Amino acid sequence: MRHYGPAWMHVQTACVWEALARKVGNVHPTAPFADVECATFLLSGAAIAPTFHNLEDFLNLGDITLAAVEDTRAWFDANANLGIILALAPLAAIPLHVDLRRHIQQHLGRTTVHDAKQVYRAIRLANPGGLGEASEQDVRSEPTVTLLEAMKLAADRDLIARQYANGFADVFEFGVPALLEGFEQFGSVEAAIVHSQLRWLAAYPDSLIARKNGLVVAEDVQKRAAEVVRLGGIATPEGSRAGVALDKHLRSDGNKLNPGTTADLTAACLFVALRENKLSPSAPFTWKTDEWLT
């Protein structure tokens, strides 16, 4: 039998931390959207606990993903965590006694058409906003390729699919180092999350923004975030003021510029840092500052 140990605890901690952090444009405790609030994300993280606590009951990645979405939908009508499930499931499915980075690509390479069918079912059940049509292997139809092959087809338009295609290289090589850099600099998990989110946004157009508003709009957000980083990010008064202005821009027009994919990738980075003992659940979370979002 495979031994997963506390993988579910890493999932839960990553979900809680991600939801509580005052990230630009995202829901957090003092910034609800009209149809969803921070508690929804916290409870959605709790809803998937049975699946990730009992990973040994599942034979493949597709079944894990579908079960987690079904658990969430049993609690909520709204989709609050599909992206997080897609980002975390492959990582959590790797047994703790093996090297995560070394085995994730092998694990994804063993996915099947059944995995793709189950993940497609999960996506249709979650019914995420801004879901467009694909010329090949559209999620509204039954897939005829493996899950990895399907994700490779979507990798140029979706950052989470890109992680499946490249073995989560962006998470391991970019996201986790940015997160740990932030923690070392600021001494709190929340500040580290904000620091890394701004760097994600400056480096990659957010997929959810692009799906809902078009790539040109997503690239404009990327440029604005790059300016925040250029000004020093949350380490400087100038960068912090620019970050607050970016947050206001993202929340305009009914929160249509919510960088949701970046939030999901942030959760994946938190999971990796926890699993690899680079962050502890007992690490200080609260970022004490008067110059950021309230």
ZAMAR-720109 format. One record per residue (C-alpha): x, y, z; residue in three letters. Coordinates in steps of 0.2 Angstrom, whole numbers, plus 5000, padded with zeros to 4 digits. Layout:
REM ZAMAR-720109
x_y_z_r
X_Y_Z_ALA
...
***
This chain:
REM ZAMAR-720109
x_y_z_r
5000_5000_5000_MET
5006_5018_4996_ARG
5008_5029_5011_HIS
5003_5047_5008_TYR
5005_5053_5026_GLY
4999_5071_5029_PRO
4997_5076_5011_ALA
4979_5081_5015_TRP
4985_5092_5028_MET
4996_5101_5016_HIS
4981_5103_5004_VAL
4970_5110_5018_GLN
4984_5122_5024_THR
4987_5128_5006_ALA
4969_5131_5003_CYS
4967_5141_5020_VAL
4982_5152_5017_TRP
4978_5156_4999_GLU
4961_5161_5004_ALA
4966_5172_5018_LEU
4980_5181_5010_ALA
4976_5199_5004_ARG
4980_5196_4986_LYS
4977_5209_4973_VAL
4960_5206_4964_GLY
4955_5191_4973_ASN
4943_5187_4987_VAL
4950_5188_5004_HIS
4942_5191_5022_PRO
4939_5210_5019_THR
4935_5209_5000_ALA
4921_5198_4995_PRO
4913_5197_4978_PHE
4895_5199_4975_ALA
4892_5180_4973_ASP
4906_5173_4984_VAL
4915_5177_5000_GLU
4931_5171_5009_CYS
4921_5159_5019_ALA
4916_5150_5003_THR
4934_5147_4998_PHE
4938_5141_5016_LEU
4923_5129_5016_LEU
4927_5123_4999_SER
4944_5118_5005_GLY
4937_5109_5019_ALA
4924_5100_5007_ALA
4938_5091_4998_ILE
4946_5085_5014_ALA
4938_5067_5012_PRO
4946_5065_4995_THR
4963_5070_4999_PHE
4963_5061_5016_HIS
4959_5045_5007_ASN
4970_5045_4992_LEU
4973_5027_4993_GLU
4955_5023_4989_ASP
4957_5030_4971_PHE
4966_5021_4957_LEU
4970_5036_4946_ASN
4971_5055_4945_LEU
4955_5057_4935_GLY
4945_5049_4949_ASP
4953_5060_4962_ILE
4949_5075_4953_THR
4931_5071_4950_LEU
4928_5065_4968_ALA
4935_5082_4974_ALA
4924_5092_4963_VAL
4909_5081_4968_GLU
4913_5084_4986_ASP
4913_5103_4983_THR
4897_5103_4973_ARG
4888_5093_4988_ALA
4891_5109_4998_TRP
4890_5123_4986_PHE
4882_5127_4969_ASP
4896_5139_4965_ALA
4913_5134_4958_ASN
4926_5140_4970_ALA
4940_5128_4969_ASN
4941_5119_4952_LEU
4957_5127_4948_GLY
4965_5123_4965_ILE
4959_5104_4963_ILE
4967_5103_4946_LEU
4983_5111_4952_ALA
4984_5101_4968_LEU
4978_5084_4963_ALA
4993_5078_4953_PRO
5005_5084_4967_LEU
4995_5077_4981_ALA
4994_5060_4972_ALA
5013_5058_4973_ILE
5018_5047_4989_PRO
5027_5057_5002_LEU
5042_5044_5002_HIS
5047_5048_4984_VAL
5054_5064_4977_ASP
5040_5075_4971_LEU
5049_5084_4957_ARG
5057_5069_4950_ARG
5041_5059_4949_HIS
5028_5071_4944_ILE
5031_5070_4926_GLN
5032_5051_4926_GLN
5015_5051_4936_HIS
5007_5062_4923_LEU
5014_5052_4909_GLY
5005_5037_4915_ARG
4988_5046_4914_THR
4975_5037_4903_THR
4959_5042_4892_VAL
4949_5037_4907_HIS
4958_5051_4917_ASP
4954_5063_4904_ALA
4936_5058_4904_LYS
4934_5060_4923_GLN
4943_5077_4923_VAL
4932_5083_4909_TYR
4917_5077_4919_ARG
4924_5087_4934_ALA
4926_5102_4923_ILE
4908_5101_4916_ARG
4901_5098_4934_LEU
4910_5113_4941_ALA
4905_5124_4926_ASN
4919_5137_4927_PRO
4916_5155_4921_GLY
4923_5160_4904_GLY
4925_5142_4897_LEU
4927_5144_4879_GLY
4928_5131_4865_GLU
4943_5122_4859_ALA
4946_5116_4841_SER
4952_5099_4848_GLU
4947_5088_4862_GLN
4934_5101_4868_ASP
4929_5098_4886_VAL
4910_5097_4881_ARG
4914_5082_4872_SER
4921_5065_4877_GLU
4940_5065_4875_PRO
4949_5052_4864_THR
4967_5056_4871_VAL
4975_5054_4888_THR
4974_5067_4901_LEU
4992_5073_4898_LEU
4989_5074_4879_GLU
4973_5084_4882_ALA
4982_5096_4894_MET
4996_5098_4881_LYS
4983_5104_4868_LEU
4977_5117_4881_ALA
4995_5122_4887_ALA
4996_5138_4876_ASP
4980_5145_4883_ARG
4979_5139_4901_ASP
4993_5140_4914_LEU
4987_5125_4924_ILE
4987_5114_4909_ALA
5004_5121_4905_ARG
5010_5114_4922_GLN
5003_5096_4917_TYR
5013_5098_4901_ALA
5029_5104_4908_ASN
5030_5094_4924_GLY
5025_5109_4935_PHE
5041_5117_4930_ALA
5034_5135_4932_ASP
5029_5130_4950_VAL
5045_5122_4955_PHE
5057_5134_4946_GLU
5048_5151_4947_PHE
5033_5150_4959_GLY
5041_5141_4974_VAL
5057_5151_4974_PRO
5047_5168_4973_ALA
5036_5162_4988_LEU
5051_5157_4998_LEU
5060_5173_4994_GLU
5045_5183_5000_GLY
5045_5173_5016_PHE
5063_5176_5019_GLU
5061_5195_5016_GLN
5045_5198_5026_PHE
5044_5184_5039_GLY
5026_5181_5036_SER
5016_5169_5025_VAL
5003_5181_5019_GLU
5017_5194_5013_ALA
5026_5179_5004_ALA
5010_5175_4995_ILE
5007_5193_4990_VAL
5025_5195_4984_HIS
5024_5179_4974_SER
5007_5183_4967_GLN
5013_5199_4960_LEU
5028_5190_4952_ARG
5016_5177_4944_TRP
5005_5191_4937_LEU
5021_5201_4931_ALA
5028_5185_4922_ALA
5012_5177_4915_TYR
4995_5183_4908_PRO
4982_5176_4920_ASP
4972_5162_4911_SER
4955_5166_4919_LEU
4957_5185_4915_ILE
4961_5180_4897_ALA
4946_5168_4895_ARG
4934_5181_4902_LYS
4941_5197_4894_ASN
4953_5192_4880_GLY
4972_5190_4879_LEU
4975_5209_4876_VAL
4967_5213_4893_VAL
4976_5199_4902_ALA
4993_5206_4895_GLU
4988_5224_4901_ASP
4986_5217_4918_VAL
5003_5208_4916_GLN
5011_5225_4912_LYS
5003_5234_4926_ARG
5009_5220_4938_ALA
5026_5221_4931_ALA
5026_5240_4935_GLU
5022_5236_4953_VAL
5037_5224_4954_VAL
5048_5237_4945_ARG
5044_5249_4959_LEU
5049_5237_4972_GLY
5033_5228_4975_GLY
5027_5227_4993_ILE
5044_5231_4999_ALA
5043_5249_4995_THR
5030_5263_4998_PRO
5030_5266_4979_GLU
5027_5248_4975_GLY
5014_5246_4988_SER
5004_5261_4982_ARG
5005_5254_4964_ALA
4999_5237_4970_GLY
4984_5245_4979_VAL
4980_5254_4962_ALA
4981_5238_4953_LEU
4970_5230_4966_ASP
4957_5244_4962_LYS
4959_5241_4944_HIS
4956_5222_4945_LEU
4940_5225_4956_ARG
4932_5237_4944_SER
4918_5232_4933_ASP
4911_5218_4944_GLY
4928_5209_4947_ASN
4929_5203_4929_LYS
4948_5205_4931_LEU
4949_5192_4945_ASN
4966_5183_4943_PRO
4959_5167_4948_GLY
4972_5155_4939_THR
4986_5164_4947_THR
4978_5161_4964_ALA
4977_5142_4960_ASP
4995_5141_4956_LEU
4999_5150_4972_THR
4990_5136_4981_ALA
5001_5124_4971_ALA
5017_5133_4977_CYS
5011_5133_4995_LEU
5008_5114_4994_PHE
5025_5111_4987_VAL
5033_5122_5000_ALA
5024_5113_5014_LEU
5027_5095_5007_ARG
5046_5099_5005_GLU
5047_5106_5023_ASN
5052_5123_5016_LYS
5037_5131_5025_LEU
5029_5125_5041_SER
5010_5126_5045_PRO
5015_5135_5061_SER
5025_5149_5052_ALA
5018_5166_5056_PRO
5004_5170_5044_PHE
4998_5188_5047_THR
5007_5202_5038_TRP
5006_5218_5050_LYS
5006_5233_5038_THR
4996_5249_5036_ASP
5001_5251_5018_GLU
4992_5237_5010_TRP
4974_5231_5007_LEU
4962_5232_5021_THR
***
